[in-house]
């Protein structure tokens, strides 16, 4: 088949080495997967001449160098961009307006800072955004909260972001995952969307009461981390919410086995995983410190789903899971 006829090129999860090849002859290419290899060197600007490209994934390699407007200038059909886990530095002019509207953007560990990339304000259809560990040391600009897209996954963790958070109930539509951990955010925890599945605000400077967490539905929430903040107060449903479960192989359901109180002084409760197939309960005590159980299979599975976003799938059929379905981290 002539290269000009190729529409999908899937070469991820191999052990390819060397530089990214010049693909200018692949004029019909719509989907390019080169992630999870051992590619190095710089990304050629010729990638920007693949004018029909819709999906570009070169994440998790060893690329380095600068990404400029020339790399993306002609990619008007692009809707998914993943350059994460490379040593790439974005160098765009403040006035640059991308020719595309992205649905998914993953740039974790790329150098975007110190300011929020101004070109993000043009992206009105984003559903999945990951700009974690991208050397941003800035206040979150107002325009950032006014992106009109219904964002489902949102990760700005491991930066040096400062300031307070606004009411987030109107900023997200059915969010699956919000991670703002390991920044310098402060003030009170704002009102949150009611249907969060994962929320990580750990390692910040939040203070005050956690009462607004009562607006989050316990029916959806499976992971909550508020550790390393200055929080107090309580939320009634957390007091009565089972933090762990046991898999019942007869009913094929998770069974609640114990209750656990909130640690009101936000002291030291690093991780709760009450996976206990024998059905024993944990002593109810607000004086426990340093609980650091590991959860392995459950969270790795959950993380795989999150990282794949809403476009991926994970087959766990014919599996026997004896893992927790809910966990809360409120300490240190």
Phi, psi and omega per residue, in radians:
X1 nan 2.280 3.084
X2 -1.090 2.533 3.136
X3 -1.012 -0.514 -3.098
X4 -1.162 -0.251 -3.124
X5 -1.663 -0.235 -3.064
X6 -1.226 2.220 -3.141
X7 -1.889 -0.526 -3.126
X8 -2.256 2.216 3.119
X9 -2.200 1.847 -3.068
X10 -1.966 1.846 -3.102
X11 -2.243 0.366 -3.131
X12 -1.245 2.844 3.061
X13 1.005 0.778 2.985
X14 -2.077 -2.778 3.106
X15 -2.235 0.683 3.129
X16 -1.164 2.401 3.105
X17 -2.092 3.068 3.133
X18 1.563 -2.916 -3.068
X19 -1.594 2.846 3.068
X20 -1.193 2.201 -3.075
X21 -1.243 2.792 3.042
X22 -1.324 2.030 -3.056
X23 -1.893 0.426 -3.028
X24 -1.098 -0.393 3.108
X25 -1.320 -0.218 -3.133
X26 -1.519 1.189 -2.967
X27 -1.226 -0.305 -3.137
X28 -1.766 0.073 -3.013
X29 -1.124 2.219 3.120
X30 -1.933 -0.550 -3.090
X31 -2.280 2.183 3.132
X32 -2.237 1.962 3.071
X33 -1.925 2.011 3.042
X34 -2.253 0.235 -3.062
X35 -1.196 2.774 3.065
X36 1.010 0.886 2.977
X37 -2.162 -2.758 3.121
X38 -2.192 0.648 -3.134
X39 -1.240 2.518 3.136
X40 -2.362 -2.999 -3.085
X41 1.423 -2.824 -3.106
X42 -1.762 2.843 3.070
X43 -1.514 2.119 -3.082
X44 -1.176 2.480 3.115
X45 -1.172 -0.271 3.116
X46 -1.103 -0.296 3.085
X47 -1.057 -0.490 -3.141
X48 -1.281 -0.104 3.117
X49 -1.698 0.055 3.049
X50 -1.467 1.352 -2.892
X51 -1.146 -0.288 3.137
X52 -1.727 0.065 -3.068
X53 -1.141 2.269 3.118
X54 -1.967 -0.489 -3.038
X55 -2.363 2.032 -3.133
X56 -2.156 1.980 -3.126
X57 -2.266 1.851 3.077
X58 -2.185 0.473 -3.104
X59 -1.191 2.790 3.055
X60 1.017 0.942 2.971
X61 -2.208 -2.760 3.122
X62 -2.165 0.663 3.136
X63 -1.264 2.675 3.097
X64 -2.542 3.053 3.140
X65 1.845 -2.871 -2.996
X66 -1.879 2.399 2.969
X67 -1.793 2.099 -3.108
X68 -2.015 3.108 3.113
X69 -1.054 -0.495 -3.119
X70 -1.100 -0.493 3.132
X71 -1.233 -0.407 -2.977
X72 -2.184 -0.024 -2.915
X73 -1.052 -0.647 -3.037
X74 -1.778 0.151 -3.044
X75 -1.597 1.125 -3.036
X76 -1.236 -0.354 -3.141
X77 -1.639 -0.014 -3.046
X78 -1.133 2.284 3.052
X79 -2.213 -0.215 3.109
X80 -2.351 2.171 -3.120
X81 -2.307 2.103 3.103
X82 -2.285 1.850 3.054
X83 -2.063 0.348 -3.006
X84 -1.157 2.789 3.093
X85 0.982 0.770 2.943
X86 -2.284 2.933 3.108
X87 -1.742 1.105 -3.072
X88 -1.865 2.470 3.117
X89 -1.996 2.172 3.123
X90 -1.497 2.259 -3.140
X91 -2.289 1.524 -3.122
X92 -2.041 2.559 3.079
X93 -1.218 2.695 -3.132
X94 -1.101 -0.426 -3.082
X95 -1.628 -0.022 -3.037
X96 -1.146 2.297 3.059
X97 -2.037 1.961 -3.114
X98 -1.083 2.639 3.125
X99 -1.416 -0.042 -3.019
X100 -2.063 2.907 2.961
X101 -2.151 1.951 -3.032
X102 -1.497 2.521 2.938
X103 -1.613 -0.630 -3.069
X104 -2.388 2.291 -3.137
X105 -2.366 2.110 3.121
X106 -2.220 1.927 -3.109
X107 -2.268 0.507 -3.137
X108 -1.021 2.384 -3.141
X109 1.256 0.063 2.938
X110 -1.452 2.741 -3.129
X111 -1.616 1.818 -3.130
X112 -1.890 -0.463 -3.011
X113 -1.289 -3.063 0.230
X114 -1.439 -0.242 -3.110
X115 -1.787 2.800 3.026
X116 -1.075 2.349 3.140
X117 -1.043 2.091 -3.066
X118 -1.148 -0.438 -3.117
X119 -1.222 -0.270 3.097
X120 -1.116 -0.446 -3.106
X121 -1.162 -0.268 3.120
X122 -1.504 -0.158 -3.042
X123 -1.589 1.808 -3.017
X124 -1.747 0.020 -3.083
X125 -2.147 0.251 -3.099
X126 -1.106 2.296 3.050
X127 -2.004 -0.552 3.138
X128 -2.248 2.122 -3.095
X129 -2.314 2.160 3.079
X130 -2.329 1.830 3.058
X131 -2.157 0.674 3.129
X132 -1.247 2.674 3.073
X133 0.880 0.827 -3.057
X134 -2.057 0.335 3.022
X135 1.123 0.617 3.078
X136 -1.600 2.141 3.075
X137 -2.224 1.472 -2.933
X138 -2.740 2.795 2.916
X139 -1.335 2.472 3.091
X140 -1.166 2.070 -3.093
X141 -1.198 2.683 -3.119
X142 -1.034 -0.657 -3.106
X143 -1.100 -0.437 -3.110
X144 -1.120 -0.593 3.135
X145 -1.434 -0.149 -3.082
X146 -1.826 0.232 3.000
X147 -1.067 2.257 -2.960
X148 -1.381 -0.154 -3.090
X149 -1.266 2.561 3.009
X150 -1.379 1.591 -3.060
X151 -1.277 2.350 3.136
X152 -1.785 -0.730 3.105
X153 -2.185 2.369 -2.952
X154 -2.512 1.991 -3.070
X155 -2.329 1.940 3.054
X156 -2.155 0.476 -3.050
X157 -1.243 2.888 3.050
X158 0.976 0.812 2.978
X159 -2.151 -2.811 3.059
X160 -2.183 0.790 -3.063
X161 -1.327 2.381 -3.067
X162 -2.074 2.967 3.040
X163 1.812 -3.070 -3.136
X164 -1.742 2.863 3.087
X165 -1.822 2.485 3.067
X166 -1.424 3.117 2.977
X167 -1.045 2.139 -3.026
X168 -1.707 -0.003 -3.084
X169 -1.143 -0.516 -3.131
X170 -1.681 0.001 -3.063
X171 -1.656 -0.317 -3.089
X172 -2.292 2.544 3.091
X173 -2.041 1.945 -3.122
X174 0.894 0.953 -3.117
X175 -1.220 2.472 3.077
X176 -1.576 -0.633 -2.894
X177 -2.676 2.187 3.043
X178 -2.214 2.144 3.123
X179 -2.265 1.903 3.071
X180 -2.090 0.414 -3.039
X181 -1.197 2.801 3.037
X182 0.991 0.971 3.000
X183 -2.321 -2.777 3.100
X184 -2.147 0.626 3.120
X185 -1.224 2.530 -3.056
X186 -2.457 -3.056 -3.074
X187 1.476 -2.906 -3.123
X188 -1.485 2.746 3.037
X189 -1.217 2.199 -3.065
X190 -1.333 3.008 3.019
X191 -1.130 2.370 -2.982
X192 -2.003 2.737 3.039
X193 -1.014 2.507 -3.023
X194 -1.325 -0.317 -3.008
X195 -1.977 0.610 3.068
X196 -1.153 2.508 3.012
X197 -1.762 -0.752 3.116
X198 -2.294 2.344 3.105
X199 -2.411 2.135 3.118
X200 -2.238 1.884 3.083
X201 -2.043 0.348 -3.048
X202 -1.181 2.801 3.056
X203 1.003 0.864 3.018
X204 -2.258 -2.740 3.141
X205 -2.203 0.538 3.121
X206 -1.120 2.517 -3.140
X207 -2.421 3.041 3.115
X208 1.568 -2.840 -3.010
X209 -1.477 2.637 3.060
X210 -1.692 0.294 -3.025
X211 -1.064 -0.501 -3.136
X212 -1.181 -0.248 3.056
X213 -1.136 -0.296 3.127
X214 -1.129 -0.281 3.107
X215 -1.402 -0.229 3.136
X216 -1.457 2.300 -3.099
X217 -1.315 2.198 3.082
X218 -1.227 -0.195 3.109
X219 -1.246 -0.475 -3.102
X220 -1.770 -0.668 -2.963
X221 -1.192 2.200 3.093
X222 -2.111 -0.219 -3.127
X223 -2.596 2.193 -3.124
X224 -2.422 2.167 3.136
X225 -2.260 1.979 3.096
X226 -2.070 0.287 -3.024
X227 -1.160 2.738 3.133
X228 1.031 0.856 2.972
X229 -2.300 -2.928 -3.105
X230 -2.165 0.928 -2.972
X231 -1.672 2.776 3.085
X232 -2.593 -3.106 3.118
X233 1.568 -2.999 -3.136
X234 -2.631 2.903 3.079
X235 -2.311 2.225 -2.966
X236 -1.048 -0.682 -3.077
X237 -1.273 -0.442 3.072
X238 -1.217 -0.603 3.096
X239 -1.053 -0.579 -3.059
X240 -1.875 0.106 -3.067
X241 -1.575 2.270 3.056
X242 -1.197 2.253 -3.141
X243 -1.590 -0.085 -3.139
X244 -2.705 2.936 -3.060
X245 -2.563 3.007 3.072
X246 -2.282 2.453 -3.117
X247 -1.419 2.149 3.115
X248 -1.711 1.904 -3.051
X249 -1.235 -0.263 3.125
X250 -1.411 -0.858 -3.129
X251 -1.553 -0.174 -3.097
X252 1.034 0.681 3.129
X253 -2.379 2.787 3.001
X254 -1.424 2.409 -3.134
X255 -1.993 2.282 3.047
X256 -1.201 2.399 -3.101
X257 -2.214 -0.267 3.136
X258 -2.775 2.808 3.063
X259 -1.887 2.704 3.136
X260 -2.566 2.328 -3.087
X261 -1.396 2.742 3.061
X262 -1.249 2.557 3.080
X263 -1.621 1.692 -2.878
X264 -1.183 -0.471 -3.112
X265 -1.584 0.135 3.101
X266 0.919 0.794 -3.065
X267 -1.407 -1.720 -3.019
X268 -2.406 1.582 3.005
X269 -2.330 1.660 -2.962
X270 -1.375 -0.717 -3.103
X271 -2.819 2.283 3.084
X272 -1.952 2.232 3.050
X273 -2.466 1.698 -3.080
X274 -1.659 0.805 3.071
X275 -1.290 1.887 -3.041
X276 -2.513 1.674 -3.046
X277 -1.234 -0.111 3.118
X278 -1.637 -0.103 2.996
X279 1.415 0.273 3.122
X280 -1.356 2.795 -3.112
X281 -1.910 2.789 3.132
X282 -1.758 2.471 3.135
X283 -1.029 2.353 -3.118
X284 -1.485 1.833 -3.071
X285 -2.635 2.264 3.107
X286 -1.489 0.097 -3.119
X287 -1.743 -0.038 -3.131
X288 -1.177 2.417 -3.140
X289 -2.231 2.595 2.942
X290 1.190 0.545 3.101
X291 -1.275 2.045 -3.042
X292 -2.389 1.093 3.051
X293 -1.306 2.603 3.064
X294 -1.640 2.381 2.942
X295 -1.944 2.225 -3.004
X296 -1.960 -1.247 -2.987
X297 -1.137 -0.682 -3.073
X298 -1.157 -0.917 -3.040
X299 -1.247 -0.566 3.080
X300 -1.126 -0.660 3.070
X301 -1.135 -0.820 -3.121
X302 -1.097 -0.730 3.130
X303 -1.106 -0.643 3.100
X304 -1.066 -0.714 3.121
X305 -1.133 -0.786 -3.115
X306 -1.096 -0.808 -3.093
X307 -1.145 -0.485 3.097
X308 -1.356 -0.311 3.136
X309 1.262 -2.822 -3.090
X310 -1.478 -0.075 -3.081
X311 -1.686 -0.134 -3.054
X312 -1.808 -3.129 3.084
X313 -2.547 2.705 3.135
X314 -2.404 2.167 -3.107
X315 -1.675 1.959 3.079
X316 -2.077 0.459 3.107
X317 -1.149 2.693 3.140
X318 1.030 0.512 3.096
X319 -1.875 2.637 3.038
X320 -1.948 1.952 -3.075
X321 -1.896 2.171 2.992
X322 -2.120 1.227 -2.972
X323 -2.333 2.806 -3.116
X324 -1.288 2.656 3.061
X325 -1.861 -0.104 -3.134
X326 -2.576 2.411 3.079
X327 -2.603 2.566 -3.101
X328 -2.256 2.412 3.051
X329 -2.174 2.052 -3.047
X330 -2.275 0.361 -2.940
X331 -2.115 -2.889 -3.040
X332 0.985 nan nan
